Amino acid sequence: MDALLTGLGAERLTRVVDVGANPLSDPPYKFLMDRGACEVFGFEPQEEAFEELQQIKAENETYFKCAVGDGTAQTLYIYNESGLTSTFRANEAALGFLGRSARNIRLKETETLKTKRLDDLDDIPDFDVLKIDVQGSEVAVFRGGAEKLKSATVVIPEVRFYPLYEGEPMLGGVDEELRAQGFILHKFMFLKPKVLPSRHIDHLKRTQHRNQLIDGDAVYLRDLGHPEDYSDEQLKHLAIAASAIFESHDLVLHCLDHLIERKAVDPVISERYLAGLPGDLVKSLPTAQR
């Protein structure tokens, strides 16, 4: 990865916007954060989560205590389980079907807040990657950020297969909006299935019976069928994201091909990148690297 960063010679750090930056787990761009190789602009409306982000942030991280959306006032439903907090009311019947604890899905309080459109946030420069996990409000964020998204090459949304909230857009709604804005589904980073409860559940090996898909993180790319629409800098940051955030090494090499054709990078960068990949990912190396 260090050889890739050095060889690409990008003009600036890769920029990530994280909408719904609640630090419940490590973000997928942590590898870049730890190397000081990205700038992060995060948004989190929950007080406790925002304060935690403020305490743990590094030099290249900036966080805002606000909710991103379509610019209208919304009701924020705050549940005992912090990760369920949403501008959509929880679908209690669905969560009960999945065996979620009644205590965790209990509504603690509601709060009326004014959402802000991404396009109206002047403090946010052009960015490369949008990571978003807002429990159902993804489409509203995309529509309120259509201008900002024109410079982005990657969107990583949480997508839903089973309705955890009343009226939330599912995978189809997210996919339709992103395709309308020029993005194409590239891969799933992970899928989250659940074993369904029954009176005989303790007789099952749960890891072998997780069949009900709930949600997962998807990766959408600005359509690379039209590489002429990509600047050299966009291709460089897409290669960095593909390597360090969502591990699409074939995409890295594809981007490098375009950059080499444009004489924007040294041709040896592809061979050096291949040589640095783990052995189980490489069938053979070019002659010069053997």
MIKEKE-863917 format. One record per atom (N, C-alpha, C): residue number from 1; y, z, x; residue in one letter. Coordinates in steps of 0.1 Angstrom, whole numbers, always signed. Each point is the difference from the previous one (the first is absolute). Layout:
residues N
REC	NUM	Y	Z	X	A
...
end
This chain:
residues 290
REC	1	-12	+0	+8	M
REC	1	+12	+0	-8	M
REC	1	+13	+0	+9	M
REC	2	-1	+8	+10	D
REC	2	+12	+0	+9	D
REC	2	+3	-14	+6	D
REC	3	-11	-7	+4	A
REC	3	+2	-14	+5	A
REC	3	+6	-9	-10	A
REC	4	-4	+2	-13	L
REC	4	+5	-8	-11	L
REC	4	+15	+3	-2	L
REC	5	+4	+13	+0	L
REC	5	+14	+3	-2	L
REC	5	+9	-5	+12	L
REC	6	-6	+1	+12	T
REC	6	+8	-5	+11	T
REC	6	+1	-15	+0	T
REC	7	-11	-7	-2	G
REC	7	-1	-14	+0	G
REC	7	+8	-7	-11	G
REC	8	+1	+6	-11	L
REC	8	+8	-6	-11	L
REC	8	+15	+0	+2	L
REC	9	+4	+11	+7	G
REC	9	+15	+0	+3	G
REC	9	+8	+0	-12	G
REC	10	-3	+7	-11	A
REC	10	+8	+1	-12	A
REC	10	+14	+5	+3	A
REC	11	+9	-5	-8	E
REC	11	+14	+4	+3	E
REC	11	+3	+15	-5	E
REC	12	-8	+5	-8	R
REC	12	+2	+14	-5	R
REC	12	-14	+6	-4	R
REC	13	+1	+13	-4	L
REC	13	-12	+6	-4	L
REC	13	-4	-5	-14	L
REC	14	-13	+0	-3	T
REC	14	-5	-3	-13	T
REC	14	+6	+10	-10	T
REC	15	+5	-5	-11	R
REC	15	+6	+9	-10	R
REC	15	-9	+1	-13	R
REC	16	-3	+13	-3	V
REC	16	-8	+3	-12	V
REC	16	+8	+8	-10	V
REC	17	-1	-5	-12	V
REC	17	+6	+8	-12	V
REC	17	-12	+6	-7	V
REC	18	+1	+13	-2	D
REC	18	-11	+8	-7	D
REC	18	+6	+6	-12	D
REC	19	-4	-6	-12	V
REC	19	+5	+5	-13	V
REC	19	-11	+9	-5	V
REC	20	+3	+13	-2	G
REC	20	-10	+10	-3	G
REC	20	-7	+5	+12	G
REC	21	+9	+6	+9	A
REC	21	-5	+4	+13	A
REC	21	-6	+14	+1	A
REC	22	-4	+6	-11	N
REC	22	-6	+13	-1	N
REC	22	-11	+1	+11	N
REC	23	+2	+10	+10	P
REC	23	-9	+0	+11	P
REC	23	-13	+7	-3	P
REC	24	-8	-5	-10	L
REC	24	-12	+6	-4	L
REC	24	-11	-4	+10	L
REC	25	+2	-11	+7	S
REC	25	-10	-4	+11	S
REC	25	+8	-9	+9	S
REC	26	-6	-3	+12	D
REC	26	+7	-9	+9	D
REC	26	+2	-14	-5	D
REC	27	+12	-5	+2	P
REC	27	+3	-14	-5	P
REC	27	-7	-10	+9	P
REC	28	-3	-12	-6	P
REC	28	-7	-10	+8	P
REC	28	+7	-5	+12	P
REC	29	+13	+2	+1	Y
REC	29	+8	-4	+12	Y
REC	29	+2	+11	+10	Y
REC	30	-8	+11	-1	K
REC	30	+1	+11	+9	K
REC	30	-2	-4	+15	K
REC	31	-9	-10	+2	F
REC	31	-2	-4	+14	F
REC	31	+13	-5	+6	F
REC	32	+7	-8	-7	L
REC	32	+13	-5	+4	L
REC	32	+10	+12	+2	L
REC	33	+0	+9	-10	M
REC	33	+9	+11	+1	M
REC	33	-2	+8	+13	M
REC	34	-12	+3	+3	D
REC	34	-4	+8	+11	D
REC	34	+5	-6	+13	D
REC	35	+1	-13	+0	R
REC	35	+4	-8	+12	R
REC	35	+15	-3	+0	R
REC	36	+7	+5	-10	G
REC	36	+14	-3	-1	G
REC	36	+3	-15	-1	G
REC	37	-10	-7	-7	A
REC	37	+1	-14	+0	A
REC	37	+4	-5	-14	A
REC	38	+5	+9	-9	C
REC	38	+5	-5	-13	C
REC	38	+11	+10	-5	C
REC	39	+8	-6	-8	E
REC	39	+10	+8	-7	E
REC	39	-5	+2	-15	E
REC	40	+2	+12	-5	V
REC	40	-5	+3	-14	V
REC	40	+12	+5	-8	V
REC	41	+1	-6	-12	F
REC	41	+10	+4	-10	F
REC	41	-8	+4	-12	F
REC	42	-1	+13	-3	G
REC	42	-9	+5	-10	G
REC	42	+8	+6	-12	G
REC	43	-6	-1	-12	F
REC	43	+6	+6	-12	F
REC	43	-10	+9	-7	F
REC	44	+5	+12	-3	E
REC	44	-9	+10	-7	E
REC	44	+9	+9	-9	E
REC	45	-2	+0	-13	P
REC	45	+8	+7	-9	P
REC	45	-3	+15	-2	P
REC	46	-13	+4	+4	Q
REC	46	-4	+14	-2	Q
REC	46	+6	+9	+11	Q
REC	47	+6	+11	-4	E
REC	47	+7	+8	+10	E
REC	47	-9	+5	+11	E
REC	48	-12	+6	-3	E
REC	48	-8	+5	+10	E
REC	48	-5	-10	+10	E
REC	49	-4	-12	-6	A
REC	49	-5	-10	+9	A
REC	49	+11	-6	+9	A
REC	50	+12	-1	-6	F
REC	50	+11	-5	+8	F
REC	50	+3	+10	+11	F
REC	51	+0	+12	-2	E
REC	51	+3	+10	+10	E
REC	51	-10	+0	+11	E
REC	52	-13	-2	-4	E
REC	52	-10	-1	+10	E
REC	52	+2	-12	+9	E
REC	53	+4	-11	-6	L
REC	53	+3	-12	+8	L
REC	53	+11	+2	+10	L
REC	54	+10	+7	-5	Q
REC	54	+12	+3	+9	Q
REC	54	-4	+9	+12	Q
REC	55	-10	+8	-2	Q
REC	55	-4	+9	+11	Q
REC	55	-9	-7	+10	Q
REC	56	-8	-10	-4	I
REC	56	-10	-6	+9	I
REC	56	+5	-13	+5	I
REC	57	+11	-5	-4	K
REC	57	+5	-14	+3	K
REC	57	+3	-1	+15	K
REC	58	-2	-12	+5	A
REC	58	+4	-3	+14	A
REC	58	+13	-7	+1	A
REC	59	+4	-4	+12	E
REC	59	+13	-6	+2	E
REC	59	+2	-13	-8	E
REC	60	-10	-8	-2	N
REC	60	+2	-13	-7	N
REC	60	-4	+0	-15	N
REC	61	+0	+12	-5	E
REC	61	-3	+2	-15	E
REC	61	+12	+5	-7	E
REC	62	+3	-6	-12	T
REC	62	+11	+4	-8	T
REC	62	-5	+1	-14	T
REC	63	+2	+11	-7	Y
REC	63	-5	+2	-13	Y
REC	63	+12	+3	-10	Y
REC	64	-2	-5	-13	F
REC	64	+9	+2	-10	F
REC	64	-6	+7	-12	F
REC	65	+7	+10	-5	K
REC	65	-6	+7	-12	K
REC	65	+5	-7	-13	K
REC	66	-7	-11	-3	C
REC	66	+3	-7	-12	C
REC	66	-12	-8	-5	C
REC	67	+0	-4	-12	A
REC	67	-10	-8	-6	A
REC	67	+4	-14	-1	A
REC	68	-8	-9	+5	V
REC	68	+3	-14	+0	V
REC	68	-7	-6	-12	V
REC	69	+8	-9	-7	G
REC	69	-6	-6	-12	G
REC	69	+9	-12	-5	G
REC	70	+3	+0	-13	D
REC	70	+8	-11	-5	D
REC	70	+14	+3	-3	D
REC	71	+4	+12	+5	G
REC	71	+14	+4	-2	G
REC	71	+3	+8	-12	G
REC	72	-10	+2	-9	T
REC	72	+3	+7	-12	T
REC	72	-4	+15	+1	T
REC	73	+4	+8	-10	A
REC	73	-4	+14	+0	A
REC	73	-15	+1	-5	A
REC	74	-8	+8	+7	Q
REC	74	-14	+2	-3	Q
REC	74	-3	+14	-1	Q
REC	75	-11	+3	-8	T
REC	75	-5	+14	+0	T
REC	75	-11	+1	+11	T
REC	76	+1	+10	+9	L
REC	76	-10	+2	+10	L
REC	76	-9	+11	-5	L
REC	77	-13	-3	-1	Y
REC	77	-10	+9	-5	Y
REC	77	-6	+7	+13	Y
REC	78	+2	+13	+1	I
REC	78	-5	+7	+12	I
REC	78	-12	+8	-4	I
REC	79	-11	-3	+7	Y
REC	79	-13	+7	-3	Y
REC	79	-4	+10	+11	Y
REC	80	-9	+9	-4	N
REC	80	-5	+10	+10	N
REC	80	-5	-7	+13	N
REC	81	-6	-11	-2	E
REC	81	-5	-8	+12	E
REC	81	+12	-10	+4	E
REC	82	+6	+3	+11	S
REC	82	+12	-7	+4	S
REC	82	-2	-15	+0	S
REC	83	-12	-5	+4	G
REC	83	-2	-14	+1	G
REC	83	+0	-7	-13	G
REC	84	-1	+7	-12	L
REC	84	+0	-6	-13	L
REC	84	+14	-2	-6	L
REC	85	+10	+6	+7	T
REC	85	+14	-1	-6	T
REC	85	+4	-15	-1	T
REC	86	+6	-3	-12	S
REC	86	+3	-14	-3	S
REC	86	+11	-1	-11	S
REC	87	+5	-12	-1	T
REC	87	+9	-2	-11	T
REC	87	-8	-5	-12	T
REC	88	-13	+0	+1	F
REC	88	-9	-3	-11	F
REC	88	-7	+13	-4	F
REC	89	-3	+3	-12	R
REC	89	-7	+11	-5	R
REC	89	-15	-2	+3	R
REC	90	-6	+11	+6	A
REC	90	-14	-1	+3	A
REC	90	-9	-3	-12	A
REC	91	-10	-9	+2	N
REC	91	-9	-3	-11	N
REC	91	-11	+11	+0	N
REC	92	+2	+10	-8	E
REC	92	-9	+12	+1	E
REC	92	-15	-4	-4	E
REC	93	-1	-9	-9	A
REC	93	-14	-4	-4	A
REC	93	-7	-7	+11	A
REC	94	+7	-9	+7	A
REC	94	-6	-7	+11	A
REC	94	-3	+10	+12	A
REC	95	+9	+9	+3	L
REC	95	-3	+9	+11	L
REC	95	-11	+10	-4	L
REC	96	-1	+3	-13	G
REC	96	-11	+8	-4	G
REC	96	-13	-7	+1	G
REC	97	-1	-13	-3	F
REC	97	-12	-8	+1	F
REC	97	-4	+0	+15	F
REC	98	+10	+0	+9	L
REC	98	-4	+0	+15	L
REC	98	-3	+14	+5	L
REC	99	+1	+10	-8	G
REC	99	-4	+13	+4	G
REC	99	+11	+7	+8	G
REC	100	+13	-4	-1	R
REC	100	+10	+7	+7	R
REC	100	+3	+13	-6	R
REC	101	+3	+10	+8	S
REC	101	+2	+14	-4	S
REC	101	+12	+0	-10	S
REC	102	-2	+7	-11	A
REC	102	+11	+2	-10	A
REC	102	+11	+7	+6	A
REC	103	-2	+9	+10	R
REC	103	+11	+8	+6	R
REC	103	+9	-10	+8	R
REC	104	-7	-9	+8	N
REC	104	+8	-9	+9	N
REC	104	+8	-10	-8	N
REC	105	-4	-4	-12	I
REC	105	+7	-10	-8	I
REC	105	+10	+7	-10	I
REC	106	+1	+13	+1	R
REC	106	+10	+7	-9	R
REC	106	+14	-3	+4	R
REC	107	+8	-3	-10	L
REC	107	+14	-4	+2	L
REC	107	+8	+13	+3	L
REC	108	+6	+1	+12	K
REC	108	+8	+11	+4	K
REC	108	+14	+0	-6	K
REC	109	+7	-12	+1	E
REC	109	+13	-2	-4	E
REC	109	+4	-14	-1	E
REC	110	+11	-3	-6	T
REC	110	+5	-14	+0	T
REC	110	+14	+1	+6	T
REC	111	+4	-12	+5	E
REC	111	+14	-1	+6	E
REC	111	+5	-13	-3	E
REC	112	+13	-1	-5	T
REC	112	+6	-13	-2	T
REC	112	+7	-4	+13	T
REC	113	-3	-12	+4	L
REC	113	+7	-5	+13	L
REC	113	+4	-14	-2	L
REC	114	+10	-3	+8	K
REC	114	+5	-14	+0	K
REC	114	-6	-7	+11	K
REC	115	-8	-11	-3	T
REC	115	-6	-7	+11	T
REC	115	+10	-10	+7	T
REC	116	-3	-4	+12	K
REC	116	+9	-9	+7	K
REC	116	-8	-13	+3	K
REC	117	+6	-11	-2	R
REC	117	-6	-13	+4	R
REC	117	+1	-1	+15	R
REC	118	-11	-5	+6	L
REC	118	-1	-3	+14	L
REC	118	+11	-9	+4	L
REC	119	+3	-10	-8	D
REC	119	+11	-10	+3	D
REC	119	+14	+7	+1	D
REC	120	+2	+11	-6	D
REC	120	+13	+7	+0	D
REC	120	+2	+10	+11	D
REC	121	-11	+2	+9	L
REC	121	+1	+10	+10	L
REC	121	+5	-7	+13	L
REC	122	+12	+1	+3	D
REC	122	+7	-6	+11	D
REC	122	-5	+6	+14	D
REC	123	-5	+12	-1	D
REC	123	-5	+6	+13	D
REC	123	-13	-5	+5	D
REC	124	-6	-9	-8	I
REC	124	-13	-5	+4	I
REC	124	+2	-14	+5	I
REC	125	-3	-3	+13	P
REC	125	+1	-13	+6	P
REC	125	-11	-9	-4	P
REC	126	+0	-12	+4	D
REC	126	-12	-9	-2	D
REC	126	-12	+7	+6	D
REC	127	-11	-1	-7	F
REC	127	-12	+7	+5	F
REC	127	-12	-10	+0	F
REC	128	-11	+5	+6	D
REC	128	-12	-9	+1	D
REC	128	-11	+4	-9	D
REC	129	-2	+13	-2	V
REC	129	-11	+5	-8	V
REC	129	+5	+10	-11	V
REC	130	-5	-2	-12	L
REC	130	+3	+9	-11	L
REC	130	-13	+7	-3	L
REC	131	-1	+13	+2	K
REC	131	-12	+8	-4	K
REC	131	+5	+8	-12	K
REC	132	-8	-1	-11	I
REC	132	+5	+6	-12	I
REC	132	-12	+7	-8	I
REC	133	+3	+12	-4	D
REC	133	-10	+8	-8	D
REC	133	+8	+9	-9	D
REC	134	+3	-6	-12	V
REC	134	+8	+7	-9	V
REC	134	-6	+3	-14	V
REC	135	-13	+0	+0	Q
REC	135	-8	+4	-12	Q
REC	135	+5	-8	-13	Q
REC	136	+0	-13	+1	G
REC	136	+2	-8	-12	G
REC	136	+13	-7	+0	G
REC	137	+10	+3	+9	S
REC	137	+13	-6	-1	S
REC	137	+2	-11	+10	S
REC	138	-11	-5	+5	E
REC	138	+1	-11	+11	E
REC	138	+7	-12	-5	E
REC	139	-3	-5	-12	V
REC	139	+6	-12	-5	V
REC	139	+15	+1	-1	V
REC	140	+5	+12	-6	A
REC	140	+14	+2	-1	A
REC	140	+7	+0	+14	A
REC	141	-7	+5	+10	V
REC	141	+6	+0	+13	V
REC	141	+1	-14	+6	V
REC	142	-10	-8	-2	F
REC	142	+0	-14	+4	F
REC	142	+11	-8	-6	F
REC	143	+2	+2	-13	R
REC	143	+10	-8	-8	R
REC	143	+14	+5	+4	R
REC	144	+1	+13	+4	G
REC	144	+13	+5	+4	G
REC	144	+3	-2	+15	G
REC	145	-9	-6	+7	G
REC	145	+1	-3	+14	G
REC	145	-3	-14	+4	G
REC	146	+2	-9	-10	A
REC	146	-4	-14	+3	A
REC	146	+8	-6	+11	A
REC	147	+13	+3	+2	E
REC	147	+8	-6	+10	E
REC	147	-4	+6	+14	E
REC	148	-2	+13	+0	K
REC	148	-4	+7	+13	K
REC	148	-14	-5	+4	K
REC	149	-9	-3	-9	L
REC	149	-13	-4	+3	L
REC	149	-1	-14	+6	L
REC	150	+11	-8	-2	K
REC	150	+0	-14	+6	K
REC	150	-2	+0	+15	K
REC	151	+4	+11	+7	S
REC	151	-2	+0	+14	S
REC	151	-13	+6	+4	S
REC	152	-7	+7	-9	A
REC	152	-12	+7	+4	A
REC	152	-12	-10	+0	A
REC	153	-10	+3	+8	T
REC	153	-12	-8	+1	T
REC	153	-12	+7	-5	T
REC	154	+0	+13	-1	V
REC	154	-11	+8	-5	V
REC	154	+4	+10	-10	V
REC	155	-8	+1	-11	V
REC	155	+1	+10	-10	V
REC	155	-14	+7	-1	V
REC	156	+0	+13	+1	I
REC	156	-12	+8	-1	I
REC	156	+1	+9	-12	I
REC	157	-4	-4	-12	P
REC	157	+1	+8	-12	P
REC	157	-13	+7	-3	P
REC	158	+1	+12	-6	E
REC	158	-12	+6	-7	E
REC	158	-2	-8	-13	E
REC	159	-12	-5	-2	V
REC	159	-3	-7	-12	V
REC	159	-10	+7	-8	V
REC	160	+1	+0	-13	R
REC	160	-8	+7	-9	R
REC	160	-10	-9	-7	R
REC	161	-13	+5	-1	F
REC	161	-10	-6	-8	F
REC	161	-4	+7	-13	F
REC	162	+3	+13	+0	Y
REC	162	-3	+9	-11	Y
REC	162	+13	+7	-4	Y
REC	163	+4	+0	-13	P
REC	163	+14	+5	-3	P
REC	163	+1	+15	+0	P
REC	164	+6	+5	+11	L
REC	164	+2	+15	+1	L
REC	164	+12	+4	-8	L
REC	165	+9	-9	-3	Y
REC	165	+12	+3	-7	Y
REC	165	+2	-9	-12	Y
REC	166	+7	+5	-10	E
REC	166	+2	-8	-13	E
REC	166	+10	-11	+3	E
REC	167	-5	-12	-2	G
REC	167	+9	-12	+0	G
REC	167	+3	-5	+14	G
REC	168	-7	+5	+11	E
REC	168	+4	-4	+13	E
REC	168	-6	-15	+3	E
REC	169	+7	-8	+8	P
REC	169	-5	-13	+4	P
REC	169	-13	+2	+8	P
REC	170	-10	-8	-3	M
REC	170	-12	+0	+8	M
REC	170	+1	-10	+11	M
REC	171	-12	-3	+7	L
REC	171	+0	-9	+11	L
REC	171	+6	-14	-5	L
REC	172	-4	-4	-12	G
REC	172	+5	-13	-4	G
REC	172	+15	-1	-1	G
REC	173	+7	+10	-5	G
REC	173	+14	+0	-1	G
REC	173	+7	+0	+14	G
REC	174	-6	+8	+9	V
REC	174	+6	+0	+14	V
REC	174	-2	-13	+7	V
REC	175	-12	-6	-2	D
REC	175	-3	-13	+6	D
REC	175	+9	-11	-5	D
REC	176	+2	+0	-13	E
REC	176	+8	-10	-7	E
REC	176	+15	+0	+6	E
REC	177	+5	+12	+1	E
REC	177	+14	+2	+4	E
REC	177	+1	-4	+15	E
REC	178	-9	+4	+8	L
REC	178	+1	-3	+15	L
REC	178	-2	-15	+2	L
REC	179	-9	-6	-7	R
REC	179	-2	-15	+1	R
REC	179	+13	-7	-4	R
REC	180	+7	+5	-11	A
REC	180	+12	-7	-4	A
REC	180	+11	+1	+11	A
REC	181	-1	+10	+9	Q
REC	181	+9	+2	+10	Q
REC	181	-5	-6	+14	Q
REC	182	-11	-7	-1	G
REC	182	-4	-8	+12	G
REC	182	-10	+7	+9	G
REC	183	-7	+11	-5	F
REC	183	-10	+7	+7	F
REC	183	-14	-3	-5	F
REC	184	-9	+0	+9	I
REC	184	-14	-3	-3	I
REC	184	-9	+11	+4	I
REC	185	-10	+4	-8	L
REC	185	-9	+11	+4	L
REC	185	-8	-4	+12	L
REC	186	+0	+8	+10	H
REC	186	-7	-2	+13	H
REC	186	-13	+8	+1	H
REC	187	+1	+13	-3	K
REC	187	-12	+8	+1	K
REC	187	+2	+14	-7	K
REC	188	-10	+7	-1	F
REC	188	+1	+14	-4	F
REC	188	-3	+9	+12	F
REC	189	+9	+9	+2	M
REC	189	-2	+9	+12	M
REC	189	-11	+10	-3	M
REC	190	+0	+5	-13	F
REC	190	-11	+8	-4	F
REC	190	-1	+0	-15	F
REC	191	-11	+3	-6	L
REC	191	-2	+2	-14	L
REC	191	-5	+14	-3	L
REC	192	+5	+6	-11	K
REC	192	-4	+13	-3	K
REC	192	-8	+1	-13	K
REC	193	-14	+1	+2	P
REC	193	-8	+1	-12	P
REC	193	-4	+15	-3	P
REC	194	-5	+2	-12	K
REC	194	-2	+14	-4	K
REC	194	-14	+0	-7	K
REC	195	-8	+11	+3	V
REC	195	-12	+2	-8	V
REC	195	+4	+6	-13	V
REC	196	-6	-5	-11	L
REC	196	+4	+6	-13	L
REC	196	-8	+12	-3	L
REC	197	+7	+10	-7	P
REC	197	-7	+13	-3	P
REC	197	-11	-2	-10	P
REC	198	-10	+8	+1	S
REC	198	-11	+1	-10	S
REC	198	-7	+14	+3	S
REC	199	-8	+4	-10	R
REC	199	-7	+12	+2	R
REC	199	-10	+0	+11	R
REC	200	-3	-12	+5	H
REC	200	-10	-1	+10	H
REC	200	+6	-5	+14	H
REC	201	+13	+2	+0	I
REC	201	+7	-5	+12	I
REC	201	-5	+7	+13	I
REC	202	-4	+13	-1	D
REC	202	-4	+7	+12	D
REC	202	-14	-5	+5	D
REC	203	-6	-9	-8	H
REC	203	-13	-5	+5	H
REC	203	+2	-14	+7	H
REC	204	+12	-4	+1	L
REC	204	+3	-13	+6	L
REC	204	+6	+2	+14	L
REC	205	-3	-9	+9	K
REC	205	+7	-1	+13	K
REC	205	+13	-7	-3	K
REC	206	+11	+8	-1	R
REC	206	+13	-5	-5	R
REC	206	+5	-12	+8	R
REC	207	-2	+0	+13	T
REC	207	+5	-11	+8	T
REC	207	-7	-13	-4	T
REC	208	-11	+0	-6	Q
REC	208	-8	-12	-4	Q
REC	208	+3	-4	-14	Q
REC	209	+9	+7	-7	H
REC	209	+2	-3	-15	H
REC	209	+14	+0	-3	H
REC	210	+9	-4	+9	R
REC	210	+14	-1	-3	R
REC	210	+2	-14	-5	R
REC	211	+0	-2	-13	N
REC	211	+0	-14	-5	N
REC	211	+13	-3	-8	N
REC	212	+7	+10	-5	Q
REC	212	+12	-2	-8	Q
REC	212	+12	-2	+10	Q
REC	213	+5	-12	+1	L
REC	213	+12	-3	+8	L
REC	213	+12	+7	-6	L
REC	214	+8	+7	+8	I
REC	214	+12	+6	-5	I
REC	214	+12	-7	+5	I
REC	215	+2	-1	+13	D
REC	215	+12	-7	+6	D
REC	215	-3	-3	+15	D
REC	216	+10	-4	+7	G
REC	216	-2	-3	+14	G
REC	216	+13	-6	+5	G
REC	217	+1	-2	+13	D
REC	217	+12	-6	+6	D
REC	217	-3	-14	+4	D
REC	218	+8	-9	-5	A
REC	218	-1	-15	+3	A
REC	218	+10	-4	+10	A
REC	219	-2	-11	+6	V
REC	219	+10	-6	+9	V
REC	219	+3	-14	-5	V
REC	220	+13	-2	-2	Y
REC	220	+5	-13	-4	Y
REC	220	+9	-6	+11	Y
REC	221	-2	-13	+2	L
REC	221	+8	-7	+10	L
REC	221	+9	-11	-6	L
REC	222	+12	-1	+6	R
REC	222	+8	-12	-4	R
REC	222	-9	-12	+4	R
REC	223	-1	-10	-9	D
REC	223	-10	-11	+1	D
REC	223	+1	-7	+13	D
REC	224	-10	+1	+8	L
REC	224	-1	-7	+13	L
REC	224	-4	-14	-1	L
REC	225	-2	-5	-12	G
REC	225	-3	-14	-2	G
REC	225	+13	-8	+3	G
REC	226	+11	+7	+1	H
REC	226	+13	-7	+3	H
REC	226	+6	+7	+13	H
REC	227	-6	-1	+11	P
REC	227	+4	+7	+12	P
REC	227	+15	-4	+4	P
REC	228	+4	-12	-4	E
REC	228	+14	-4	+3	E
REC	228	+10	+9	-6	E
REC	229	-4	+8	-10	D
REC	229	+9	+9	-7	D
REC	229	+1	+13	+8	D
REC	230	-8	+2	+10	Y
REC	230	+0	+12	+9	Y
REC	230	+9	-3	+12	Y
REC	231	+9	+10	+3	S
REC	231	+7	-1	+13	S
REC	231	-10	+5	+11	S
REC	232	+4	-2	+12	D
REC	232	-8	+5	+12	D
REC	232	-1	+15	-1	D
REC	233	+11	+6	-3	E
REC	233	+0	+15	-1	E
REC	233	-9	+5	-11	E
REC	234	+0	-7	-11	Q
REC	234	-9	+5	-11	Q
REC	234	-14	-2	+4	Q
REC	235	-4	-10	+7	L
REC	235	-14	-2	+4	L
REC	235	-4	+11	+10	L
REC	236	+10	+4	+9	K
REC	236	-3	+10	+10	K
REC	236	-3	+14	-7	K
REC	237	+9	+3	-10	H
REC	237	-2	+13	-7	H
REC	237	-12	+0	-9	H
REC	238	-4	-12	-5	L
REC	238	-12	-1	-8	L
REC	238	-12	+2	+9	L
REC	239	+0	-5	+12	A
REC	239	-11	+2	+9	A
REC	239	-1	+14	+4	A
REC	240	+11	+7	+2	I
REC	240	-1	+14	+3	I
REC	240	-5	+8	-11	I
REC	241	+4	-2	-12	A
REC	241	-5	+7	-12	A
REC	241	-15	-3	-2	A
REC	242	-4	-13	+1	A
REC	242	-14	-3	-2	A
REC	242	-9	+7	+10	A
REC	243	+5	+2	+12	S
REC	243	-8	+7	+10	S
REC	243	+0	+15	-2	S
REC	244	+11	+6	-1	A
REC	244	+2	+14	+0	A
REC	244	-1	+7	-13	A
REC	245	+3	-7	-11	I
REC	245	+0	+7	-13	I
REC	245	-12	-3	-9	I
REC	246	-4	-13	-1	F
REC	246	-11	-3	-8	F
REC	246	-12	-8	+6	F
REC	247	+0	-1	+13	E
REC	247	-11	-4	+8	E
REC	247	-6	-14	-4	E
REC	248	+9	-10	-1	S
REC	248	-4	-13	-2	S
REC	248	+2	-8	+12	S
REC	249	-10	+1	+9	H
REC	249	+2	-6	+14	H
REC	249	+0	-16	-1	H
REC	250	-8	-5	-10	D
REC	250	+1	-15	-1	D
REC	250	+14	-4	-4	D
REC	251	+7	+8	-8	L
REC	251	+14	-4	-4	L
REC	251	+9	+2	+12	L
REC	252	-2	+9	+9	V
REC	252	+7	+2	+12	V
REC	252	-1	-13	+8	V
REC	253	-12	-5	+2	L
REC	253	-2	-12	+8	L
REC	253	+6	-12	-7	L
REC	254	+0	-1	-13	H
REC	254	+6	-11	-7	H
REC	254	+15	+0	+2	H
REC	255	+6	+12	-1	C
REC	255	+15	+0	+3	C
REC	255	+3	-4	+14	C
REC	256	-9	+5	+10	L
REC	256	+3	-4	+14	L
REC	256	-1	-15	+2	L
REC	257	-10	-7	-7	D
REC	257	-1	-14	+1	D
REC	257	+14	-7	-4	D
REC	258	+6	+5	-11	H
REC	258	+12	-6	-4	H
REC	258	+11	+2	+10	H
REC	259	+0	+13	+5	L
REC	259	+11	+3	+10	L
REC	259	-2	-8	+13	L
REC	260	-12	-2	+4	I
REC	260	-3	-8	+12	I
REC	260	+4	-15	-2	I
REC	261	-3	-5	-12	E
REC	261	+4	-14	-3	E
REC	261	+15	-1	+0	E
REC	262	+7	+10	-3	R
REC	262	+15	+0	+0	R
REC	262	+6	+3	+13	R
REC	263	-9	+3	+10	K
REC	263	+4	+4	+13	K
REC	263	+9	+13	+0	K
REC	264	-4	+9	-9	A
REC	264	+8	+12	-2	A
REC	264	-7	+12	+8	A
REC	265	-12	-2	+5	V
REC	265	-7	+10	+8	V
REC	265	-8	-7	+10	V
REC	266	-4	+8	+10	D
REC	266	-9	-6	+11	D
REC	266	-14	-2	-6	D
REC	267	-6	-12	+3	P
REC	267	-13	-4	-6	P
REC	267	-11	+10	+4	P
REC	268	+2	+8	+11	V
REC	268	-11	+9	+4	V
REC	268	-1	+12	-9	V
REC	269	+9	+2	-9	I
REC	269	+0	+12	-9	I
REC	269	-12	+1	-8	I
REC	270	-5	-12	-5	S
REC	270	-12	+0	-9	S
REC	270	-12	+5	+8	S
REC	271	-2	-5	+12	E
REC	271	-12	+4	+8	E
REC	271	+1	+15	+3	E
REC	272	+12	+4	+4	R
REC	272	+2	+15	+3	R
REC	272	-3	+8	-12	R
REC	273	+4	-4	-12	Y
REC	273	-3	+7	-12	Y
REC	273	-15	+1	-3	Y
REC	274	-6	-11	+1	L
REC	274	-15	+0	-2	L
REC	274	-7	+9	+10	L
REC	275	+4	+0	+13	A
REC	275	-6	+8	+10	A
REC	275	+2	+15	-3	A
REC	276	+10	+4	-8	G
REC	276	+2	+14	-3	G
REC	276	-7	+5	-12	G
REC	277	-6	-9	-8	L
REC	277	-7	+4	-12	L
REC	277	-13	+7	+3	L
REC	278	-4	+9	-8	P
REC	278	-13	+7	+2	P
REC	278	-12	-11	+1	P
REC	279	-10	+3	+8	G
REC	279	-11	-9	+2	G
REC	279	-7	-4	-13	G
REC	280	-1	+9	-9	D
REC	280	-7	-4	-13	D
REC	280	+8	-9	-9	D
REC	281	+12	-3	+4	L
REC	281	+8	-10	-8	L
REC	281	+1	-13	+6	L
REC	282	-6	-2	+12	V
REC	282	+2	-12	+8	V
REC	282	-14	-7	+3	V
REC	283	-2	-12	-4	K
REC	283	-12	-7	+3	K
REC	283	+0	-5	+15	K
REC	284	+11	-5	+5	S
REC	284	+1	-5	+14	S
REC	284	+15	+0	+3	S
REC	285	+2	-1	+13	L
REC	285	+14	-1	+5	L
REC	285	+3	-14	+6	L
REC	286	+12	-5	+0	P
REC	286	+3	-12	+7	P
REC	286	-4	+1	+15	P
REC	287	-3	-11	+6	T
REC	287	-5	+0	+14	T
REC	287	+9	+8	+9	T
REC	288	+13	-1	-1	A
REC	288	+9	+7	+9	A
REC	288	+0	+15	-1	A
REC	289	-6	+5	-11	Q
REC	289	+0	+15	-3	Q
REC	289	-14	+6	+3	Q
REC	290	-9	-8	+4	R
REC	290	-14	+5	+2	R
REC	290	-1	+7	+13	R
end
